[in-house]
């Protein structure tokens, strides 16, 4: 089980590039060394609104399992100094980071996002998405969540006051860590 932690010594890394690598499940294991314990899965983070505690869990998982992580944001981001972690900075604008993730994501990649429309778009391409509170967005669940989100948006645009999401708490962070662990474990078992 992955536990939420803090205390990462971060360094500033920002790459103004669109270069990235993707490792679908078919190529999940490295062809070198210990192929049974070195999974190669691409994790994408919709980083602008992703809470730091969630990013830290993903960074810890990346380090432990040697997984490639790409943060996509419209501003520079802090990330641990690692060859496994990349930051792609995109221009400011509505959905520019989302569009970049959708453009680059591959089948069986994992996307971390709280944005339900983005989750629906990447699931449509065969990826899996996890919300920042541990919600699983897959082909079975994302359309229902998108319909609910769109209904709430209609209520708000008609003048109805609705409350926004609660701030993320330790229970949410632990739910995310557990979901990430389940997904990564499931992806590893697909290869065996």
MARBA-3410 file (N, C-alpha, C, O; in Angstrom, 1 decimal):
192
0.8,-1.2,0.0,0.0,0.0,0.0,0.9,1.2,0.0,1.9,1.3,0.7 ~ 0.5,2.2,-0.8,1.3,3.5,-0.8,0.7,4.4,0.2,-0.5,4.5,0.3 ~ 1.5,5.0,0.9,1.1,6.0,2.0,1.5,7.4,1.5,2.5,7.6,0.9 ~ 0.6,8.3,1.9,0.9,9.7,1.6,2.1,10.2,2.4,2.2,9.8,3.6 ~ 3.0,11.0,1.8,4.1,11.4,2.6,4.4,12.9,2.2,3.9,13.4,1.2
5.3,13.5,2.9,5.8,14.8,2.6,7.3,14.8,2.8,7.9,13.9,3.2 ~ 7.8,16.0,2.5,9.3,16.1,2.7,10.1,15.9,1.5,11.3,15.8,1.7 ~ 9.5,15.9,0.3,10.4,15.8,-0.9,11.2,17.0,-1.0,10.8,18.1,-0.8 ~ 12.5,16.8,-1.4,13.4,17.9,-1.7,13.2,18.1,-3.2,13.7,17.4,-4.0 ~ 12.5,19.2,-3.5,12.1,19.5,-4.9,13.2,20.4,-5.6,13.8,21.2,-4.9
13.4,20.2,-6.8,14.2,21.1,-7.7,13.3,21.5,-8.8,12.3,20.8,-9.2 ~ 13.6,22.6,-9.4,12.8,23.2,-10.4,13.2,22.6,-11.7,14.3,22.6,-12.1 ~ 12.2,21.9,-12.4,12.5,21.3,-13.7,11.3,21.7,-14.6,10.2,21.4,-14.3 ~ 11.6,22.4,-15.7,10.5,22.7,-16.6,11.1,22.6,-18.0,12.2,23.1,-18.4 ~ 10.4,21.8,-18.8,10.9,21.6,-20.2,9.8,22.1,-21.1,8.7,21.7,-21.1
10.2,23.1,-21.9,9.3,23.6,-22.9,9.4,22.8,-24.2,9.9,23.2,-25.2 ~ 8.9,21.6,-24.1,9.0,20.6,-25.1,7.8,19.7,-25.1,7.1,19.7,-24.2 ~ 7.6,19.1,-26.2,6.5,18.1,-26.3,7.0,16.7,-26.4,6.2,15.8,-26.6 ~ 8.3,16.5,-26.2,8.8,15.2,-26.2,8.4,14.4,-25.0,8.4,14.9,-23.9 ~ 8.0,13.2,-25.2,7.6,12.3,-24.1,7.6,10.9,-24.5,7.8,10.6,-25.7
7.6,10.0,-23.6,7.6,8.6,-23.9,6.4,7.9,-23.3,5.9,8.3,-22.3 ~ 5.9,6.9,-24.0,4.7,6.2,-23.5,5.0,4.7,-23.5,5.5,4.2,-24.5 ~ 4.6,4.0,-22.5,4.8,2.6,-22.4,3.5,1.9,-22.2,3.0,1.7,-21.0 ~ 2.8,1.4,-23.3,1.5,0.7,-23.1,1.8,-0.6,-22.4,2.9,-1.1,-22.3 ~ 0.7,-1.2,-21.9,0.8,-2.5,-21.2,1.5,-3.5,-22.0,2.2,-4.3,-21.4
1.4,-3.6,-23.3,2.1,-4.6,-24.1,3.6,-4.5,-23.9,4.3,-5.5,-24.0 ~ 4.1,-3.3,-23.6,5.5,-3.1,-23.4,5.8,-2.8,-21.9,6.8,-2.1,-21.6 ~ 5.0,-3.3,-21.0,5.0,-2.9,-19.7,6.3,-3.2,-18.9,6.7,-2.5,-18.0 ~ 7.0,-4.3,-19.3,8.2,-4.6,-18.6,9.4,-4.2,-19.4,9.4,-4.4,-20.7 ~ 10.4,-3.8,-18.8,11.7,-3.5,-19.4,12.3,-4.7,-20.0,12.1,-5.8,-19.6
13.0,-4.5,-21.1,13.7,-5.6,-21.8,15.1,-5.8,-21.2,15.8,-6.7,-21.7 ~ 15.4,-5.0,-20.2,16.7,-5.2,-19.6,16.6,-5.6,-18.2,15.6,-5.2,-17.5 ~ 17.6,-6.3,-17.7,17.6,-6.5,-16.2,16.5,-7.4,-15.8,16.1,-8.4,-16.4 ~ 15.9,-7.0,-14.7,14.8,-7.8,-14.0,13.5,-7.4,-14.6,12.8,-6.6,-14.1 ~ 13.1,-8.1,-15.7,11.9,-7.8,-16.4,10.6,-8.1,-15.6,9.6,-7.7,-16.0
10.7,-8.9,-14.6,9.5,-9.2,-13.8,9.2,-8.1,-12.8,8.1,-8.1,-12.2 ~ 10.2,-7.2,-12.5,9.9,-6.3,-11.4,10.1,-4.8,-11.9,10.0,-3.9,-11.1 ~ 10.3,-4.6,-13.2,10.5,-3.2,-13.6,9.4,-2.8,-14.6,9.6,-2.9,-15.8 ~ 8.2,-2.5,-14.1,7.1,-2.1,-15.0,7.4,-0.8,-15.7,8.0,0.1,-15.1 ~ 6.9,-0.6,-16.9,7.1,0.6,-17.7,5.7,1.1,-18.0,5.1,0.6,-19.0
5.2,2.0,-17.3,3.9,2.5,-17.5,4.0,4.0,-17.5,4.8,4.6,-16.7 ~ 3.4,4.7,-18.4,3.4,6.2,-18.5,2.3,6.7,-17.7,1.1,6.4,-17.8 ~ 2.6,7.6,-16.8,1.6,8.3,-15.9,1.7,9.8,-16.3,2.7,10.4,-16.4 ~ 0.5,10.3,-16.6,0.4,11.7,-17.0,-0.4,12.4,-15.8,-1.3,11.9,-15.3 ~ 0.1,13.7,-15.5,-0.6,14.4,-14.4,-1.1,15.7,-15.0,-0.3,16.5,-15.6
-2.4,16.0,-14.9,-2.9,17.3,-15.3,-2.6,18.2,-14.1,-3.3,18.3,-13.1 ~ -1.4,18.9,-14.2,-0.7,19.4,-13.0,-1.2,20.7,-12.5,-0.9,21.0,-11.3 ~ -1.8,21.5,-13.3,-2.1,22.9,-12.8,-3.0,22.9,-11.5,-2.7,23.7,-10.6 ~ -4.0,22.0,-11.4,-4.8,22.0,-10.2,-4.6,20.8,-9.4,-5.4,20.6,-8.4 ~ -3.6,20.0,-9.7,-3.4,18.8,-8.9,-2.7,19.1,-7.5,-1.7,19.8,-7.5
-3.3,18.7,-6.4,-2.7,19.0,-5.1,-1.3,18.4,-5.0,-1.0,17.4,-5.5 ~ -0.5,19.1,-4.2,0.9,18.7,-4.0,0.9,17.3,-3.4,1.8,16.5,-3.8 ~ 0.1,17.0,-2.4,0.1,15.7,-1.8,-0.1,14.6,-2.8,0.4,13.5,-2.6 ~ -1.0,14.8,-3.8,-1.2,13.8,-4.8,0.0,13.6,-5.7,0.4,12.5,-6.0 ~ 0.6,14.8,-6.1,1.8,14.7,-6.9,2.9,13.9,-6.1,3.7,13.1,-6.7
3.1,14.2,-4.8,4.1,13.5,-4.1,3.9,12.0,-4.0,4.9,11.2,-4.1 ~ 2.6,11.6,-3.9,2.4,10.1,-4.0,2.8,9.5,-5.3,3.4,8.5,-5.4 ~ 2.5,10.2,-6.4,2.9,9.7,-7.7,4.4,9.7,-7.9,4.9,8.8,-8.4 ~ 5.1,10.8,-7.4,6.5,10.8,-7.4,7.1,9.6,-6.7,8.1,9.0,-7.1 ~ 6.6,9.4,-5.5,7.1,8.2,-4.7,6.9,6.9,-5.4,7.8,6.1,-5.4
5.7,6.7,-6.0,5.4,5.5,-6.8,6.4,5.4,-8.0,6.9,4.4,-8.3 ~ 6.6,6.6,-8.7,7.6,6.6,-9.8,8.9,6.1,-9.4,9.6,5.3,-10.1 ~ 9.4,6.7,-8.3,10.7,6.3,-7.8,10.8,4.8,-7.4,11.8,4.1,-7.8 ~ 9.8,4.3,-6.7,9.8,3.0,-6.2,9.7,2.0,-7.4,10.4,0.9,-7.3 ~ 8.9,2.3,-8.4,8.6,1.3,-9.5,9.3,1.7,-10.8,9.2,1.0,-11.8
10.1,2.8,-10.8,10.8,3.2,-12.0,9.8,3.6,-13.1,10.0,3.1,-14.2 ~ 8.7,4.3,-12.8,7.7,4.6,-13.8,7.9,6.0,-14.3,8.3,6.9,-13.5 ~ 7.7,6.2,-15.6,7.8,7.5,-16.2,6.6,8.4,-15.9,5.4,7.9,-16.0 ~ 6.8,9.6,-15.4,5.7,10.5,-15.1,5.9,11.8,-15.9,7.0,12.4,-15.9 ~ 4.9,12.3,-16.5,4.9,13.6,-17.2,3.8,14.5,-16.6,2.6,14.2,-16.6
4.3,15.7,-16.1,3.3,16.7,-15.6,3.1,17.7,-16.8,4.1,18.1,-17.4 ~ 1.9,18.0,-17.0,1.5,18.9,-18.1,0.8,20.1,-17.4,-0.2,19.9,-16.7 ~ 1.3,21.3,-17.7,0.8,22.5,-17.0,1.0,23.7,-17.9,1.9,23.7,-18.8 ~ 0.3,24.8,-17.6,0.5,26.0,-18.3,1.4,27.0,-17.5,1.4,28.2,-17.8 ~ 2.1,26.5,-16.6,3.1,27.2,-15.8,4.2,26.3,-15.4,4.0,25.1,-15.4
5.4,26.8,-15.1,6.5,26.0,-14.6,6.0,25.3,-13.3,5.3,25.8,-12.5 ~ 6.5,24.1,-13.1,6.2,23.2,-12.0,7.4,22.8,-11.3,8.4,22.5,-11.9 ~ 7.3,22.6,-10.0,8.4,22.0,-9.2,8.2,20.5,-9.3,7.1,19.9,-9.2 ~ 9.3,19.8,-9.4,9.3,18.3,-9.4,10.6,17.8,-8.9,11.6,18.5,-9.0 ~ 10.6,16.6,-8.3,11.9,16.1,-7.8,12.8,15.9,-9.0,12.4,15.6,-10.1
14.1,16.1,-8.8,15.1,15.9,-9.8,15.2,14.4,-10.1,15.6,13.6,-9.2 ~ 14.7,14.0,-11.3,14.7,12.6,-11.6,14.6,12.5,-13.2,13.9,13.3,-13.8 ~ 15.3,11.5,-13.7,15.2,11.2,-15.1,13.8,10.6,-15.5,13.5,10.6,-16.7 ~ 13.1,10.2,-14.5,11.8,9.6,-14.8,10.7,10.6,-14.8,9.5,10.3,-15.2 ~ 10.9,11.9,-14.3,9.9,12.9,-14.2,10.2,14.0,-15.2,11.3,14.6,-15.2
9.2,14.4,-15.9,9.3,15.4,-16.9,8.2,16.4,-16.7,7.1,16.0,-16.3 ~ 8.4,17.7,-17.0,7.4,18.7,-17.0,7.3,19.3,-18.4,8.3,19.7,-18.9 ~ 6.1,19.3,-18.9,5.8,19.9,-20.2,5.0,21.2,-19.9,3.9,21.1,-19.3 ~ 5.5,22.3,-20.3,4.8,23.6,-20.1,4.2,24.0,-21.4,4.8,24.1,-22.4 ~ 2.9,24.2,-21.4,2.1,24.6,-22.5,1.7,26.1,-22.4,1.7,26.6,-21.3
1.3,26.7,-23.5,0.8,28.1,-23.4,-0.4,28.2,-22.6,-1.2,27.2,-22.4 ~ -0.7,29.4,-22.0,-1.9,29.6,-21.3,-3.1,29.6,-22.2,-3.0,29.8,-23.4 ~ -4.2,29.2,-21.7,-5.5,29.1,-22.5,-6.3,28.0,-22.0,-5.9,27.0,-21.4 ~ -7.6,28.1,-22.3,-8.6,27.1,-21.8,-8.3,25.8,-22.5,-8.2,25.7,-23.7 ~ -8.1,24.8,-21.7,-8.0,23.4,-22.1,-6.7,23.1,-22.9,-6.6,22.0,-23.6
-5.7,24.0,-22.9,-4.5,23.7,-23.7,-3.7,22.5,-23.1,-3.2,21.7,-23.8 ~ -3.6,22.5,-21.8,-2.9,21.4,-21.1,-3.7,20.1,-21.4,-3.1,19.0,-21.6 ~ -5.0,20.2,-21.3,-5.9,19.0,-21.5,-5.7,18.5,-22.9,-5.5,17.3,-23.1 ~ -5.7,19.4,-23.9,-5.5,19.0,-25.3,-4.1,18.3,-25.5,-4.0,17.4,-26.3 ~ -3.1,18.8,-24.8,-1.7,18.2,-24.9,-1.7,16.8,-24.4,-1.1,15.9,-25.0
-2.4,16.6,-23.2,-2.4,15.3,-22.6,-3.2,14.3,-23.6,-2.7,13.2,-23.8 ~ -4.3,14.8,-24.1,-5.1,13.9,-25.0,-4.3,13.6,-26.3,-4.4,12.5,-26.8 ~ -3.6,14.6,-26.8,-2.7,14.3,-28.0,-1.7,13.3,-27.7,-1.4,12.5,-28.6 ~ -1.1,13.3,-26.5,0.1,12.4,-26.3,-0.2,11.1,-25.6,0.6,10.2,-25.7 ~ -1.4,11.0,-24.9,-1.7,9.8,-24.2,-1.9,8.6,-25.1,-2.4,8.8,-26.2
-1.5,7.5,-24.6,-1.6,6.2,-25.4,-2.5,5.3,-24.7,-2.8,5.4,-23.5 ~ -3.0,4.3,-25.4,-3.8,3.2,-24.8,-3.0,2.6,-23.6,-1.8,2.4,-23.7 ~ -3.7,2.4,-22.5,-3.2,1.8,-21.3,-2.3,2.7,-20.5,-1.7,2.3,-19.5 ~ -2.2,4.0,-20.8,-1.5,5.0,-20.0,-2.5,5.3,-18.8,-3.6,4.9,-18.8 ~ -1.9,6.0,-17.8,-2.7,6.4,-16.6,-2.6,7.9,-16.5,-1.5,8.5,-16.6
-3.8,8.5,-16.4,-3.9,10.0,-16.3,-4.4,10.3,-14.9,-5.5,9.8,-14.5 ~ -3.8,11.3,-14.2,-4.2,11.8,-12.9,-4.9,13.1,-13.2,-4.2,14.1,-13.6 ~ -6.2,13.3,-12.9,-6.9,14.5,-13.2,-8.1,14.6,-12.3,-8.8,13.6,-12.0 ~ -8.5,15.8,-12.0,-9.8,16.1,-11.4,-10.8,16.6,-12.4,-11.9,17.0,-12.0 ~ -10.4,16.7,-13.6,-11.2,17.3,-14.7,-11.9,16.1,-15.4,-11.3,15.4,-16.1
-13.2,16.0,-15.2,-14.0,14.9,-15.7,-14.1,14.9,-17.2,-14.0,13.9,-17.8 ~ -14.2,16.1,-17.9,-14.2,16.1,-19.3,-12.9,15.6,-19.9,-12.8,14.8,-20.9 ~ -11.7,15.9,-19.3,-10.4,15.4,-19.7,-10.4,13.9,-19.4,-10.0,13.1,-20.3 ~ -10.9,13.4,-18.3,-10.9,12.0,-18.0,-11.7,11.2,-19.1,-11.3,10.2,-19.6 ~ -12.9,11.8,-19.5,-13.7,11.2,-20.6,-12.9,11.1,-21.9,-13.0,10.1,-22.6
-12.2,12.1,-22.2,-11.4,12.2,-23.5,-10.3,11.1,-23.5,-10.1,10.5,-24.5 ~ -9.6,11.0,-22.3,-8.5,10.0,-22.3,-9.0,8.6,-22.3,-8.4,7.6,-22.8 ~ -10.1,8.4,-21.6,-10.7,7.0,-21.5,-11.1,6.6,-22.9,-11.0,5.5,-23.3 ~ -11.7,7.6,-23.7,-12.0,7.3,-25.1,-10.9,6.8,-25.9,-11.0,6.1,-26.9 ~ -9.6,7.2,-25.6,-8.4,6.8,-26.3,-7.9,5.5,-25.7,-6.8,5.0,-26.1
-8.5,4.9,-24.7,-8.1,3.6,-24.1,-7.2,3.8,-22.9,-6.7,2.8,-22.4 ~ -7.1,5.0,-22.3,-6.3,5.1,-21.1,-7.3,5.0,-19.9,-8.5,4.8,-20.1 ~ -6.7,5.0,-18.7,-7.4,5.0,-17.5,-7.1,6.3,-16.8,-6.0,6.8,-16.8 ~ -8.1,6.8,-16.1,-7.9,8.1,-15.3,-8.3,7.9,-13.9,-9.2,7.1,-13.6 ~ -7.5,8.5,-13.0,-7.8,8.5,-11.6,-8.0,10.0,-11.2,-7.2,10.8,-11.5
-9.1,10.3,-10.5,-9.3,11.6,-9.9,-8.4,11.8,-8.7,-7.9,10.9,-8.1 ~ -8.3,13.1,-8.3,-7.4,13.4,-7.2,-7.9,13.0,-5.9,-7.2,13.0,-4.9 ~ -9.1,12.5,-5.8,-9.7,12.0,-4.6,-9.8,10.4,-4.7,-10.5,9.8,-3.8 ~ -9.2,9.8,-5.7,-9.2,8.4,-5.8,-10.3,7.8,-6.7,-10.5,6.6,-6.8 ~ -11.1,8.7,-7.3,-12.2,8.2,-8.2,-11.5,7.5,-9.4,-10.6,8.0,-10.0
-12.1,6.4,-9.8,-11.6,5.7,-11.0,-12.5,6.1,-12.1,-13.7,6.0,-12.1 ~ -11.9,6.6,-13.2,-12.6,6.9,-14.4,-12.2,5.9,-15.5,-11.0,6.0,-16.0 ~ -13.1,5.0,-15.8,-12.8,4.1,-16.9,-14.0,4.0,-17.8,-15.0,4.8,-17.6 ~ -14.0,3.1,-18.8,-15.1,3.1,-19.7,-16.4,2.8,-19.1,-17.5,3.2,-19.6 ~ -16.4,2.2,-17.9,-17.7,1.8,-17.2,-18.2,3.0,-16.4,-19.4,3.0,-16.1
-17.4,3.9,-16.0,-17.8,4.9,-15.0,-17.8,6.4,-15.5,-18.5,7.2,-15.0 ~ -17.0,6.7,-16.5,-16.8,8.1,-16.8,-18.0,8.8,-17.4,-18.2,10.0,-17.2 ~ -18.8,8.1,-18.2,-19.9,8.8,-18.9,-21.0,9.2,-17.9,-21.5,10.3,-18.0 ~ -21.2,8.4,-16.9,-22.1,8.8,-15.8,-21.7,10.0,-15.0,-22.4,10.9,-14.7 ~ -20.4,10.0,-14.7,-19.8,11.1,-14.0,-19.8,12.4,-14.9,-20.1,13.5,-14.4
-19.6,12.2,-16.2,-19.6,13.4,-17.1,-21.1,13.9,-17.2,-21.2,15.1,-17.2 ~ -22.1,13.1,-17.2,-23.4,13.5,-17.3,-23.8,14.3,-16.0,-24.5,15.3,-16.1 ~ -23.4,13.8,-14.9,-23.7,14.5,-13.6,-23.0,15.8,-13.6,-23.6,16.8,-13.2 ~ -21.7,15.9,-14.0,-21.0,17.1,-14.1,-21.7,18.1,-15.0,-21.8,19.3,-14.7 ~ -22.1,17.7,-16.2,-22.8,18.6,-17.1,-24.1,19.1,-16.6,-24.5,20.2,-16.8
-24.9,18.2,-15.8,-26.1,18.7,-15.2,-25.9,19.8,-14.2,-26.6,20.8,-14.1 ~ -24.8,19.6,-13.4,-24.5,20.6,-12.4,-24.1,21.9,-13.0,-24.4,23.0,-12.5 ~ -23.4,21.8,-14.1,-23.0,23.0,-14.9,-24.2,23.7,-15.4,-24.2,24.9,-15.4 ~ -25.2,23.0,-15.9,-26.4,23.6,-16.3,-27.1,24.3,-15.2,-27.7,25.4,-15.3 ~ -27.2,23.7,-14.0,-27.8,24.3,-12.8,-27.1,25.7,-12.5,-27.7,26.7,-12.3
-25.7,25.6,-12.5,-25.0,26.8,-12.2,-25.2,27.9,-13.2,-25.3,29.1,-12.9 ~ -25.2,27.5,-14.5,-25.4,28.6,-15.6,-26.8,29.2,-15.6,-27.0,30.2,-16.1 ~ -27.8,28.4,-15.0,-29.1,29.0,-14.9,-29.3,29.8,-13.6,-30.4,30.3,-13.3 ~ -28.3,30.0,-12.8,-28.3,30.9,-11.7,-28.4,30.2,-10.3,-28.4,30.8,-9.3 ~ -28.6,28.9,-10.4,-28.6,28.1,-9.1,-27.3,28.1,-8.5,-26.3,27.8,-9.1
-27.2,28.3,-7.2,-26.0,28.3,-6.4,-25.7,26.9,-6.0,-26.5,26.3,-5.3 ~ -24.5,26.4,-6.3,-24.1,25.1,-5.9,-22.8,25.2,-5.2,-22.0,26.2,-5.5 ~ -22.5,24.3,-4.3,-21.2,24.4,-3.6,-20.2,23.7,-4.4,-20.5,22.7,-5.1 ~ -19.0,24.2,-4.4,-17.9,23.6,-5.1,-17.4,22.4,-4.3,-17.9,22.1,-3.2 ~ -16.3,21.7,-4.8,-15.8,20.6,-4.1,-15.1,21.0,-2.7,-14.6,22.1,-2.6
-15.2,20.1,-1.8,-14.5,20.4,-0.5,-13.0,20.4,-0.7,-12.5,19.7,-1.7 ~ -12.2,21.1,0.1,-10.8,20.9,0.0,-10.4,19.5,0.2,-11.0,18.8,1.0 ~ -9.3,19.1,-0.4,-8.8,17.7,-0.3,-8.3,17.5,1.1,-7.7,18.4,1.7 ~ -8.6,16.4,1.7,-8.2,16.1,3.1,-7.4,14.8,3.1,-7.2,14.1,2.0 ~ -6.9,14.4,4.3,-6.1,13.2,4.4,-6.8,11.9,3.9,-6.2,11.0,3.4
-8.1,11.8,4.2,-8.9,10.7,3.7,-8.9,10.6,2.2,-8.8,9.5,1.6 ~ -9.1,11.7,1.5,-9.1,11.8,0.1,-7.7,11.4,-0.5,-7.6,10.6,-1.4 ~ -6.6,11.9,0.2,-5.3,11.5,-0.2,-5.0,10.1,-0.1,-4.4,9.4,-1.0 ~ -5.5,9.5,1.0,-5.3,8.0,1.2,-6.1,7.2,0.2,-5.7,6.2,-0.3 ~ -7.3,7.7,-0.1,-8.1,7.0,-1.1,-7.4,7.0,-2.5,-7.5,6.1,-3.2
-6.8,8.2,-2.8,-6.0,8.3,-4.1,-4.9,7.3,-4.0,-4.7,6.5,-5.0 ~ -4.1,7.3,-3.0,-3.0,6.4,-2.9,-3.4,4.9,-3.0,-2.7,4.1,-3.7 ~ -4.5,4.5,-2.4,-5.0,3.2,-2.5,-5.4,2.8,-4.0,-5.1,1.8,-4.5 ~ -6.1,3.8,-4.6,-6.6,3.6,-6.0,-5.4,3.4,-6.9,-5.3,2.6,-7.8 ~ -4.4,4.3,-6.7,-3.2,4.3,-7.6,-2.5,2.9,-7.4,-2.1,2.3,-8.4
-2.4,2.4,-6.2,-1.8,1.1,-5.9,-2.6,0.0,-6.6,-2.0,-0.9,-7.2 ~ -3.9,0.0,-6.5,-4.7,-1.0,-7.2,-4.5,-1.0,-8.7,-4.4,-2.0,-9.3 ~ -4.5,0.2,-9.3,-4.4,0.3,-10.7,-3.0,-0.2,-11.2,-3.0,-1.0,-12.1 ~ -2.0,0.3,-10.5,-0.6,-0.1,-10.9,-0.5,-1.7,-10.8,0.1,-2.3,-11.6 ~ -1.0,-2.2,-9.7,-1.0,-3.7,-9.4,-1.7,-4.4,-10.5,-1.3,-5.4,-11.1
-2.9,-3.9,-10.9,-3.7,-4.5,-12.0,-3.0,-4.5,-13.3,-3.0,-5.5,-14.0 ~ -2.3,-3.4,-13.6,-1.6,-3.2,-14.8,-0.4,-4.2,-14.9,-0.1,-4.8,-15.9 ~ 0.2,-4.4,-13.7,1.3,-5.4,-13.7,0.8,-6.8,-13.9,1.4,-7.6,-14.6 ~ -0.4,-7.1,-13.3,-0.9,-8.5,-13.5,-1.4,-8.7,-14.9,-1.4,-9.9,-15.3 ~ -1.7,-7.7,-15.7,-2.2,-7.9,-17.0,-1.0,-8.5,-17.9,-1.3,-9.3,-18.8
0.2,-8.2,-17.5,1.3,-8.7,-18.3,1.6,-10.2,-17.9,2.2,-10.9,-18.8 ~ 1.3,-10.6,-16.7,1.7,-11.9,-16.3,0.8,-13.0,-16.9,1.0,-14.2,-16.6
END
